[in-house]
Amino acid sequence: MAALRPSCREDFKIAIICALPLEYNAVALLFDEFWDGNGDRFGRAASDDNTYKTGRIGQHSVVLALLPGMGKVNAAAAAASMRSSYVALRLVLLVGICGGAPRCNKDEILLGDVIISKTVIQYDFGRQLPDGFVRKDKPQDDLRKPNKDILAFLATFETDLGRDNLEKKTAKFLRQLQGRAGIYQTKYKYPGTAEDKLFDSGYRHKHHTSSACICSNCKESTDPVCAGALASACDDLGCDETYLVKRARLDARQQLEQGENNKAQGPVIYIGTVASGDTVMKSGQDRDRIVEKEGVIAFEMEGAGAWEEVPCIVVKGVCDYADCHKNKKWQDFAAATAASASKALLEQYIQTDKHRGPVTEEPLAYFLVPFGRNQGFVGRETILRELRGRIWPGTSKDNCQRIAVEGLGGVGKTQIALEAIYRLHEDHPDCSIFWVPAVDANTFENAYRNIGKHMKIEGLNEEQADIKQLVKTKLSDDSSGSWLLVIDNADDIELLFDVIRLPDYLPFSRKGSILFTTRNHKATASLGVLQEDIVRVLEMDRSEASDLLRKGLNKRQMKIDPEHTERLLESLTYLPLAIRQASAYMDKNHISPSEYLKLFESEPEDTKYLLSRDFNDPHRYDKSQNAVAKTWHISFEHILKNDPLATQYLKFMSLLAEKDIPRSLLPTTEEIKVPTTKEIKDLEAIGTLKAYAFIAQREGQDSFDMHRLDELEGCVSSAIQQLSRAFPLPTRQNRNMLMKYLPHAQAALDLGKHLEGERVDARLSFLVAASYELLGNYQKAEQMYWQTLQLDEKDPGKEYLYTLHSMNNLANVLLLLGKHEEALQMHQQTLQLREKVLGKEHPDTLYSMNHFANLLCRLGQDEKALQMHQQTLQLCEKTLQLREKVLGKEHPDTLHSMNYFASLLCRLGQDEKAQQMHQQTLQLREKVLGKEHPDTLISMKNLSFVLSLQGKHEEAEQLQQQMLPFRKKVLGEEQPDILHSYSDFPSCVKYSVGRNLDSC
């Protein structure tokens, strides 16, 4: 039951007074409700100059006042005026900040701790005698004692049980205040132990390095310092931190900061004597003298004034140590701890007087949530702060707020929403919270029925009752009070808009707000949630993920090395559901994270098995799928029903590498037989996948990243065929495209290795191998050429086209890797097979003969090499004659044979014949292909080389000069030696009998 709203000033029993605006701001954040939004409805006495705010804190009606200034006089005047307006006050809290003594008896006081007054003394009220100041301390001079009611109330907090409970409540309300602060959250953030500095009381705050001011003459405690030093920070003055006082409690708090910041910021509460005066205490030695003589634990400036006028308790947060080193870094946080302690005090305060007069009863608050609070919840503080500032109905007084938590399945949306509403319930216990699952039509209807049952809505049990409409009408009525409606799992477009017809049954009230959780952005947009009200949830960061993993493991399992932990979390993509699933599996089977990681990384089938293992989670629906693979399958089913093209895209993309997937790799609408305009359907399909967070588009690029754990059962062979169609030829011009496409082709081929009974096209494997060779990754090229040969063995046999090319290229790669004997053996096998399949006179056979001969020469087998070259020359001449006769002298294939024949002549030392043949080839290529064609440039280079061998250097140089501008134009500045790649001989063949030649 919420508090009863007073009908007049006489009904107020409690007040809070603040001296500074920053103190007032902190207290205001902990009011649960203000009653004077349209002006002060309660008024004030004729002689009262104060301005008041009235409202509710917990179960208490409270009046709040801000003093016109600091000091005892202002406090006394304001308190007296308050008493004239609010005559029935029983308790007034003076709330704010103070300077603290370093100790209370044997206990250390730290910044941010809270001081509660048991008594107040005026430490500056007395006589100034020649030998010093003497405080007046006779009974008639002392401030009066608190009344019995207050003394009895405070006595409960001097017990261990009472103080422990008060500190726990204070810590809770501090978190509540920080959550409510909105854009001012940074003000109330815990400054940390690094900013909690207590210097030796005799160490002066002055310029320690400068000699340009009077600070250099400050040697004794009574010596003055310059005005600049008084206004400067310790860091600016160079205060030496070797003079800091060592404190055990500060060290312990520092340890807490490493992982439990909420515990580190929790204040300790001290009850004792407070020193009040009109001067700001900024002297460590004077502080210590008064502390020792009077037994005080804090210094402030208003308590003595209010103490005499109203039944008062001083509640102040320690913001400095009342010494010359004080600064303002802790003021807002200390004001927040004092405000939090005040609310904790009021929660324990029992009013004895019964309420009189007419009152307005507030509606009942309901909390209909099917799950308990998740004690294992960790992290997500930034998202929770954002949510807490939005989901409270009071955030927007002119509308019924709609907010959405949006993200991939398993990213933790429901758990975040659950934690957010429990925090809202703490902050605003008068706000009703209703939880409605949109898993299917029955659960939705039952949840609405449950709301109607608890609210006792009339007509609910009638046979033809429209339950959803009745609940909507009830919640739309302002008499239902403030409420939050949570629609969880709002994913399925068809269910939401065709079956349930959710938009028709969403209530509207300016006292209400609606929170959706969804994995489907299209649902969010269709439900009218503004972009600025969408809270997008991504995977956890490394620290959060590590904390979540540890929550699910026992102490033995927690003793794991950081490397395995990091690798495991990275493998699980920092996804909360995957981490919970993994920790549950480890706990159940008593295995370590390193053992789980080994299983996870072993085989794709093992990974799928682990991702499909369900586990018990009391914070999810009984029938919900807790395994990652099953959770995502639900999303896939939604897509399958509504978007066939998106389904095909998702199946295809799930087989690729997860990063930088080019749109150009995707199959066309014609290839997957989707009857529609391609551009429209393509945009819609990509939009669907982005809406479900399966993919994310790269900024400014036409490519996508896919979640690493997405791997659907798709047709791998179909994907490989599509990749084979889209994969570019391995040429230097396509270098950038090859680097973009390679990871995806490799990922699909890796999956293809695990297929049973399904043929995988060898073409893609060959293209990938050739690409690796072109890019200089010879180890990977060797591996992929072997894989291509293995794939071809499953087909008609070694006569298959890619077998011949792969064997030839594999031999070249083996040579580059220094595996000469293996290369020789592979070249010999290639030659034999090409002779068998293609015939001895086929150009490819001739190339193999040349390769084989060059390698024999390289290995010192000159006789065999010479025989092979001569045999090749004869066959090449025969082939050339045949091509001239069949194809004509100007056919490109004939020209290739001419260039090849000339090169062989050169290799065998027949330079004049080689020159003539190269000149003839060049003339024909210029005529047929043009001067700028790469083949023409090769002929020019080969002719230049032959001329140089004959000592005709001027002619060779002239030819090189003619070739240079064409070469730069065609091939570019960055690849001056690129002609080797276009040669009629593979670039790896550099040796011939008696010569080491690069060109011919």
N, C-alpha and C positions, 0 to 999 in steps of 0.2 A: 504494500500500500504506500503510495507517495504521500508526501507531507500535505497537510491541510493548509490552504492559502489563507493567511490572516485577513480579517475584515477591517482591522483598525491598528493603529500604532501600539495600542496597549497589548496586543497579542504577541509582540516581539519580545523575546527573552534574551536573545543573544545578539551581540554586535562585534564587529571587527574594525579596528582602527589601524591605518597605515600612515607613516610619516612621509614616505617617498613614493613617487609615481611607479618606480620599478617594483616596489613592494606591493602596491595596489594591483599592478598588472598580474603578478603571480597569483595573488589571492583570487582575483576575478576569474581566472582560468579554472578554478576548482569549484565555482558555483555550478550547481547542476541545472539551475534555471533562474532567470531574472524576471521580475514581475513588473518592471517599469519601462518596458520598451516604448510605450507611448506616453511617457512622462511619469513623474512620481505620484502615484495614486494615493499615497498615505500622507503627504504633506509634512509640515514641521511646525513647531511652536513659534510664536511671534518673535521671540528674542533669540531664536536659533539661527546662526549664520552658516551652519554646515550644509553641505550638499550630500545626499545619500543615494545609494543604490540598494534596492531590496530584492531578495530572492531566496533561493533554497539551497542549502548544502546538506545532502543526505535527507534526514528526517526533520531538519531544523529550519525554521524561518530566520533569516539573518539580515541585519542591516549593516552596510559597509560604508565607511567614511574615510576620506583622505584629508589629512591635516594641511593647513595652508603653508606650513613650514616646519622645520625641525625644531627640537628643543622642548624643555619642560613647560614653558609658558604656553606655547601653541597647543601642546597635548592637554594641559589642564583646562584651557578655555574650551577646546573642542569637546572634551569629555563632559564638562559641565553643561554645555549646550545640548549635547546628545541626551543627557539625562532629563533635560526639560521637555524634550520631544518624545522620547521613548522611556516612559516613567517606570515600566515594568522590567527593565533589564536585570537579569540575574548573573550574566557572565559577559565580560568584554575582553576580547583577545587583542592585545597590542602586538601586531605581527610585522616582522621586517628583518633587518640585518643588524649585526653587531660585530664588535671586535672581541675575539675570544682569548681567554687565558690559555697558555700552552698545556695546562694540566687541570684536571679536576681530581683532587686528592692524588692517587697514584696513576690515574688513567690519563692517557694522552688525548687531547682534543685536537681534531683536524679540521681543516677548512671544509665547510659544507655540513658539519655537525649542527645540531639544534640545541639551543639553551632554553629551558623553561624556568621561569622565576618561581621560587618558593617565597623569597622575600626580595625587597628592593632597598638599596641604600643610596643616599645622595653623597657621593664621595667628594664633591666639591663644595658642600655646605658646611661652613665652619669658620675658623678664625685664622688670619695670617699673622703669626707672631714673628718677632725678630729671628728666632731660631728655627722657623719653619711653619708649615700649615698644620692646623689641628682640626680634625673633623668634629662637628657637634654630634655626640653619640649618647646624650642623656635620653631617657625614655620619652620626655616631652618633645624632643627634637626629632626623634625617629619617625619614619613613616609608619602608619598603622598597619597592623597585620591583616592578611586576607581574612574574609569571613569564614565561618566554619564550613560552609558548603564547599567553598573552593579548596580549603585545606584538606577536607575529606576526599575531594575529587582527586587532588594531586597525590595524596598518600598512596592511592592504588598504583600509581606509576613508579613509585619508589621500590616496589617489589620486583623481583626478577621476572616473574610471570607477566606483570603489568607492563614493565618497560619493554620486554621482548615483543609482546603483542603490539605495543604502540610503535615500535621501530619497524615491524613488518608492515603495519598499515601505512606508515609514513612512506616507506619504499614503494608500496603499491600506488599510493596517490601521487607520488613523484612521477612515476611512469605515466600515470593518467594525465598529469599536467603537461608533460613533455609531448604526449600524443595529441593533446588538444591545442597545442601552441601554433599549429599551422605554419605560416610563413615565418614565425618567430622561433621556430624550434631550435635554431642554432644558439639562441640566447641562453636557453636552459640546458644545453648540453653539458655533461660533466667535464670540467676542465682537465681533470687528470692529475695524478700525483706529481707529475713533472712540474706543475705550477703551484704546488703546495710547499712553500719555502718558509721555514722558521729560522731566522738568524739568531746568533748569540745576542742577548739583550744589550750588551755593551758595544756591539759592532755598529758603527754609525752609517747612515744612508747619506753619502756625500760623493763628490768627485774624488776618485781614488788615483787618477793618473794625471789630472790637469793641475798646473800650478798658477793658473791665470785667475783664480778666485780665492775667497777666504777659506775655502774647504781645505786648502793645504795647511792652514794653521789650526785646523780642528783636531786637537789631540785629546782633550778631556771631554767628559760627558756634558759639561756646561758650555763648551765652546760652540759658537754659532756656525752654521753652514750657509751657503749662498741660496738665494731664492730659486735659482735654476735647478739646484739639486733637489729642493723640496718638491718641485713639479716634475721631476724626471723619474723614469723607471730604473730598476736595479740594473738591467742589462745595459742601459745607456750610460750609467755611472761607472760600470765595471765593478759592482759589488762582488766580493770574492766568496764563491760558494763553498770554500773550505771552512767558512765560519758557520755553515748550516748545522743545525742541531740534529744529530742522528736520532731517529725515532722508529721503534720496532713496529708500531701499528701502521705507520706509513709504508714500511717495507712490505708488510703483509697485504696491505691494500694494493700495492703495486703488483704483487703476484696475481691478485684477482683480476687485474686489468687485462691480463694475457688472454683470458677466455671467458670471464664472467663479468662483463662490464656493469650489468645491472646490480650485481652484488657489490662491486667496487664503489658505486656511487651511493649506495644506501647509507644514510646518516646514522650516527649514534646520537642518542638523546641524553642530555644531562639536566638534572633538576638541582637548582641551588640558588645562591645569592647573586643578584645582578646589580652591578654598579651603574648608577644613572647620574648624568651630569650634563651641563650645558657646553662642555668643551669636548672636542674630538681627541681621544687618547691616541697619541702617536709617539709614545716613548716607551721602549722596552723596559728600561730600568724603573721608571715610575710605575709602569704596569705591574712589574714583579713586586715592587714595594707594597702597592695597595693590595695585590692578591695575597701576599704573605700576611699583612696586617688584618685585612677584613674578611679573607676567605671567599672572595668573589670569584666567579668563573666567566664573567663577560662584562663588557662595557658598552653602554648605549646612552641615548639622550632624551627619551620621551617617557620612560617608565615612571619616574618620580612624579611627573605631572598628572598622568592618568590615574595613578595608584590611589590618590586621595579622593578622586571624584567618582569613580565607578568601581564595582567589583571586578578586579582586573587580574589577568595572567599575561605576563610578557613571554612571547614566543619569538625567538630571534635565531636566524641562521648565521653561523660564523663565516664572515667574508674576509677577515684578516686577523692578524695577531696583535692588534692595538699597538703596533710599534712603528718606527719611522720608515720601515720598508713596505708599508701597506700600499696596495694598488686596488684597482676596480675589477680585476679579471674574474673574481668569484662572486660579485655582488648579485647578478641575476640568478645564478645557481643557488646561492645561499638564500635568496628571497623565495625561491621555489621550494627548498627543503623546509623552510619555516612555514610556508603556506600549506604544504603537504602534512606537516606535523599538526597544524591547526585543525585541518579537516579530520585527521585521525583522532585528535582530542574530542572533537565534537561528536564523532561517531560513538564515543564511549560516554558522552555526557547525557545524563538522564534528567529530563525536566520533571519537576514534581507538581507544578501547577497544571491543572486541567484547562483545556481551551474553553473559553467562553465566547458567546456571541455566534452569529451566523457564519458559516464556513461553506466553502465550495469544495466538494469532494472530487478528487481527480479519478479518472478511470483506472481500472486494474491494469497492471502490466503483465504480459504473458511472455513466456520463454519456451517456445515449442521448437526445440532443436533435437534431432534424433541421435546426436552423438555427444559423448562427453568431451571435455577439453583434452586435446592431444598433448600429454606431458612430454612426449618425445619431439615436439616441434622445435625446430632450430632456425635461426637466421631470418631472412626476408624482412628485415626491419624497415628498410626504405619503402618497400611496397606496403607494409602494414601502416606506416605513418601516413602514406598517401591515402590509403583506404579510410583510416580513422578520421581523416579530415573531410571525407566525402560522404560516407554512408550514414552519418548521423542526420536525421531529418532536419535538425535545426540549421544545417549548413546552408540550405536554400529555403528562405521563408516564403518565397513567391512561387514555388513549383514543387512538384513531386519528383525528386531527383532519381535519375536512372543511371546506374554505374555498372560496368561490366569488367570482370576479371577474365582475361582472354589468354589462351596459350595452348601449346601442344598437349595431347593426352599424356598424363603421367608427370607433368611438370609441377603439380602441387596446387592447382587452383582451388580445389575443395578445401584442402587443409589450410590454405591461406585465408580463405573466407571464414572458415570455422574459428581460427585464432582471432580474426578481426572482430567477429561478432561477440566472442567472449570478452574481448577488451572493451567493446562498445557497451556490453552489459555491465562491466565494472564502472565505466565512466557515467553511464546513464541508465541506472536500474529501473527508471520509470518508463523506458522505451521498450515497447513490446517487440519481440523478434520471432518471426515465423519462417520456418524452413520448408521449402517445397521442392522435392526432387522431380525433374522432368525426364526421368529415365524412360517411362512409358505412360500411356494414358491412365492406367489404373492407379499407379503411385501418385500421379498428379492429382487425380480426383480424390483419392483418399486423404492426401495432405490437406486439401481445401476443406474436406469434410471434418477433419480433426480440428482445424481452426474454427469452423462454425460451431462445433460441439463445445469447445472450451469457452467461446464467447457467448454461448447460449443464444444463438441466432434463431429467431422465431421462424417457423415454417420449414426448418431444416429436415425434419423427419416426414414431411408430407410425400406421398407417393410420386408426384410429378414435380418435385422440387428441383429447381435448377441450382444445384449447390454452389457452383462456381460463381453464378450471378449474385446469389445471396451474400456470399463472402465478399465479393467485390463491392457490393452496395454498403455493407457494414463498414469495411475499412475505409471507404470513401467518405464516410461521415466523420466530422471532426470530433464527435463524442467518443470515438474509439481511441483518442489520444495519439501520442507519437508512436510510430511503428517502423520497422524495417522488414521487408519481405525479401527473402533470399530464394531465387529460382536457380537451383543447382543443376548442372548438366544440360543446359539449354543448347544442345548440339544439332539435333535432327530437324532439319528444315521442314520436312514433310509432317513429322509428328507435331511440331510447334504450331504450324500455320494451317495445316489441313485437318488434323485429327483433334488436337486440344483446342485449337484456335486461341492461342495464348493472348494475343493482343486484345481480344474482346473481353478478357477477364482480369486484366491488370487494373487494380484500383488506382484512383487518383485522390490524393489528399495533400494539402500543403504541410501536413504534419507527418507525412510518410516519405519513405524512399525505397527503391527497389534495387537489389543487387543481383546480377546474373553472373554465373560462371559458365564459360563456354569455350570449346576448342574451335568454333566456327565463326570467323569474322563476319561472314554473310548473315548469320543469325543476329549478331550484334547490331549490324547496320539496319536490318529489317525491323528490329525491336525499338528503333528510334534512339539508340544511345549515341550521344555526341562523341566525336573523336576525342575531345578533351576529357571525357569521362570514361575512357577505356584505359584500364590498367593492364598493360601487357606483361606477362610473366615469362621469363626466359629460364634457362637452366640455372642452377645454383652457381655461385662463385666457388673457387677452390676451398676457401675456409669453411663456408657453409656446408659444402658437400662432405668435407672431412669430419665436421662435427656430427652430421647426420649418420655417417657410417659408424662412428664410434658409439653413438646412442644405441645401435642395434647389436653391438658385440659385447662379449664378456671381457673381464679384465685380462685374461690370458690372450685372447685374440687381439686385444688393443695394443699389445706389445709387438708392433709390426714396424718394419723399416719404412721410412718415408718414400723410398723409391717405388716399392710395390704399391703403397697406398695411392700415390699419385698416378701410377700407370693404370691401376684399377679404376679410379675415378674418371680418368680420361677416357678409358675404354667404355665406361658407362655414360659418357658425355655429360657428367654432372647432373643427370636427370634424377630427381628425388625418388620417383617410383622405382626406377631401376636400382638405385642404391638401397632402398628399403627391401626390395626383393632379394638383392644379393646378400645383405646382412642377415635376412631371415633364413636364407638357404645355408649360409655359413654357420649360423647359430644352431640350426636344426641338425646339421651334419658334422658339427664340431670340426670344421676345417678353417684354416687361416686364410686371410686375404690373398697371400701369395699362391696358395693352392687353388683358390677360386679363380684367380687371374690365369693360372696355367690352363685350367679347364676352358675358360672363356676364350682364350686365344688359340686353342688347339685346332679345332675343325669348325667350319660353318655350322654343321649339324649340332655340335655341342653347344655353340652359342645360341642357336635357335631354341634348343631344349632348355637352357638356363633362363632365357628370356620368357619362356612359356610357363615356368613353374609358378603356380599360384601360392599365396601365403595368407594367413589370417591377419586381418587388420580391423580392429574394432571401430576405427574412425572412417570406415567406408561402408557402403550398403552391402547387405548380406549377399545379394545376387550380383554385385558388381564384379568386374574382372580386375583382379589386382596385379596380374602379370602384365609386363610391358607389351609383349607381343599381342596378348589378347585385348588389351586396352586399345592399341592402335588398330587392331582388326575391326573394332567397332566403328572407328572413324572411317576406315576403308569401306565398310559396308554402307555407310551414309553416302559416300562419294559414288560408290557403285550404283546406287539407286538413282542418283540424280544427274550424273555427269559421266557418260561413257568415255569421252575423250580424256578427261582428267584421270579416269581409271587406267587407261592405257598408258598415259604419260607417267603416272605414278609407278606402274609395274615396270616400265622401261627404266625410269630413272633410279629405281631402287637397286638395279643391278650394276650401276655405274659407281665411280668414285664420288664421294659425297660433296666435294668442293668444286666450284667453278664449272658447272655443267652448261655448255653452250646451247642456246635455244635451237641452233641449226642442227644439232644432233637428234632432235626429237623427230619421231616418225610423222609423216604428213597425214592430213585427214583422208586423202585418197588411199594411202597405204593401209590405214586401219579402218577404212570403209565407214566414215562418219558423214552422213549426207547433210551438208550445210555449207555456208560460207566459211572458208577456212579462217579468215582473220578474226571473225566474231567468235567462233567456237574456240579458237586457240586462246584468245584473251580470256574467255570465260573459264576454260579449263585450267589455265595457269592461275587465274584468280581464285578458283576453288582450292587448289593445292596450297596457295599462299594463305587463304582464309583459315585452313585447318592447321597451318604452321608446319606442314610437312616440308615445304621449301621456303626459301627467302631469296628475293632477287638482290643481286649485288648492286651497290650504289653506282648509278651511271653506266651499267653494263647490261648487255643482253644475255646474261648467264645467271645461274642459280646455285645456291648451296642447299644441300639436302641433309636432313638429320641423319647422323651416322648409324643409328640403330634401325632406320627404316630398311627392311629387307623383306619384301613380300614374295609370295610364291608366284613367280612370273615365268614366262617361257624364255629361258636363257638363250636357246638357239635362235629364236625370233629376234631377240635383242642383238645378238651377234650379227645376224644378217643385216639388220638396220644399220648397225655401226659399220659393217663392211661396205654398205652402199654409201654412207656419208663420209667415210674416212678418206682424207686427201692423199694424193700420191706422195711418196717420200722424196720430195725434191727440196732443194735449198730455198726456192721461192716460197714453199709452204711451211718453212721451219716454225714460224710462230703458231700457225694453226696446228701443226703436229704436236707441239708442246702442250697445247690446250686439250687436244683430243686424246692423247696417249693414256693419261690416267684412267679415263673412262673405258677405253678399249681393254686396257689391262685388267681392270676390275671385272669386266664381263667375262673375259677369257679365263680368269682365275676361278670364277664360279663354274664356267663350262667344264673345267677339269673334273668336277665332282658329279657331272651328269652321268646317268646310267641309261643306256638305250636311246640316247638322243644325239643325233649327229651334229657336230659343230663345224661350220665352214672354215676351211683352212686359210681362205684368202685373208681374213682379218688378222690371223696370227702371223701370216707372212708380211703383211703391211706394217704391223707393229714391230716385227723383227728388223725390217729394212729401215724403219724410222729410228730405232735405237742405234743402228749402224751409222746412219747419216749424222745423228747427233753425238756420235763418239762414245756411246755407252756400249762398248763391245762385249762386256760380260753379259749384260742383259740381252744383247742381240744374239749371242751364242745360245743362250737359254731358250729364246723364243724361236730360233730357227730349228732347234731340236724338237721343240713342241710342235711346230708345223709339220715336220717329217713324221712325227708320231700320229698326228691327225690324218695325214695322207695315207698312212698304212691301213687305216680303217676303211679306206675307199678302194677304187679299182686297182690300186697298186702303185709301184714306183714310177710308172709311166705318167702319172698325174702331173700337170703343169707346175704346180707349186713345189713339188718334190725336186724337180730339176733346178729351178731357180734357188730354192732354199739350200740345196747341196752346194751349188756353185758359190753362193754368198757366204754360206757357213765356212767353206774352205778359206775364203778371203778373210773372214773374221778371225778364224783360228790362226792364220798367218800373222795378223795384226796383234794377236795376243801372245805371239812368240811360240805357239804350239806347232812347230814346223812339220814334224813327222805326221801329226794328225791332219794338218792341212794338206800335205802331199797325198796322203791316203784318200782324203775326201775328194781332192781334185781328180785323182785317178778313177775313183768310183763314178764321179760326175761324167767324166769323159766317156767311160765305158757305157754308161746308161744313155748318154746323148747320142753316141754312135748307134746304139741299138734302136732308140725310139725315133730320132730325128734324121739319122743317116750321117755319113762322114762329111758330106759337103755342106751341111747346114751351118749357117753363121755361128749359132750357139756352140755347135760342136767344135768349130775352128777356134772360137774363143777359149774353150776348155783346153784344147791342145796347146794353145799359146800360154795359158796360165800354168799348165802342168810343166811345160818346157822351161818357163821362167823360174819356177820353184826348184826344178832339178838343178838349174844353173846356180841358184842361190845356195843350194845345199852341196855344191861342189861336184855334181854329177854332169860335167860339161859334155861328155860324149853323147850321153842319152839326150841331153837338152838340145844339142845340135841336130841330131837325127829327128827329133820331134819338131823343131822349127822348120827344117827342110820339108818334112812331110806336110806340115801345116801350109807352107808356102805353095806347094804343088796343088793341094786341095783348094786353097784360097783362089789361085789363078783360075782353076777350073770353075769354081763357083762364080767368079767374076764374069767369065765368058758366058756362062749360062744365064746370068742375070741380065747382061747386056742384050743377049738374044731374045729373052722372054719379056723383060720389063722395059728394055730400052736403056740407052746410055745415061739419060738424064733422070731416071727414077731415083728417089732418095735411097732406096735399098741398094741400088747399084753403086751409088756414090759412097755409101758406107763400106761396101766391099772394096772399092778402089782405095779408100783411105786406109783400110785395114791391110790391104795388099802392100801398099807403099810403106806402111809402118813395119811390116815383116821384112821387106827388103832392107830397110834401114837397120833393123836388128841383126840381120845376117851380114852387114857390112857392104851391101850393094848400094852405095850412096847415090851414084849417078842415076841409076834406074829409079831409086826411091824419089830423087828430086823431080824427075820427069813425071812420075805418077802423081806426086803431091801437087805439082803445078797444074796438071790436067784436072785433078779433082777440084782444086781451088777455083779454076776458071768455070767449071760446070756448076759448082755450088753458088758462086756469085751470080751466075745467070739464072739458076733455078730458084734458089732460096733467098738471094739478096746478100748484100755485103754485111748486114747487121745480124744475120742469123748466127746462133751459137756454133752450128756445124761449120759455117764458113770461117768463123774465127779460129776454130780448132785446126782447120786446114792451113790457115795462115801461120799459126804457131808451129805446126809440124814442119811446114816448108822452111820456116826460119831456122828451125833446129837443124835440119839436114844441111842447109847452106853453111851453118856455123861449123858442122863436122868436117866440111870440105875446105874450111879456111876462108870461105867467102863472107867475111864478117861484115863488110859494108852493105852488101845486099841483104844479109840477115837483119842488120840494124835498121835498114830502111823499111823492111817489111814489118818489123816490130813497131816502128813509129806510125806506120799506116794503121796498124791494128789497134793501137792504144786508145784513140778517141772512141772507136766503136765499142771496145771492151768496157770502158768506163760507162758509156751510155747504156749498154745492154745489161751489163752485170753489176754496175754500181761501184762506188769507191771502196766499199768495205770488203769486197771479195775479189781482190786482184788476181788470185790464183784459182778462181773458181772454174776455169776452163778444164781443169783436170777432171771435174765431175762429169763433164759432157763428152769426155774422150771415148773413142770407140773401144778402148781397152780399159778395164777396171783400174782405178787409181792405185790399188795396192800392188800392181805388177810393175816393178821398177828395174828388174835385172834381166839381162839377156847375155848371150854368149859374148864374152870379151868386153861388154859395155855395161855401164850403169846409167840407163836412160830414163828421163822423166817424161819425155814427150812422145817419142815414136816407139 
